Amino acid sequence: MDQKLVRALSSFITRSSDYSLARLEFATQNPQLPSPPILDRLPDASERTLRERWEQLERQLDVIMAFINEFDDAEGRKAAEDATFRWLARTAKELDQYGRALRWVLTVTERDSP
């Protein structure tokens, strides 16, 4: 597996675990609010699994980011008021960044493959 892909995948998996914990903490502290969307975990860290499941994960990331953007108001007041939301939003944004990096690496490795 390409080293760039290994690093990006490792970071994505770590951040997805952080997102799961942040999601749980937010839902526990805010039972009156809808729970943040779920992000499926990869069953293994292989390139094959990533390629097979990536489109589904990207759709889930889009739903997560829509939740974050919808939940917080334009001035960011919710984030200022709720530490669990700040953690959730931060991990979601980092996850989205790692997701974009993975998409880039996948695209480049597909293009460069014989």
Secondary structure, 3 states (H helix, E strand, C coil): CCHHHHHHHHHHHHHHHHHHHHHHHHHHHCCCCCCCCCCCCCCCCCHHHHHHHHHHHHHHHHHHHHHHHHHCCCCCHHHHHCHHHHHHHHHHHHHHHHHHHHHHHHHHHHHHCC
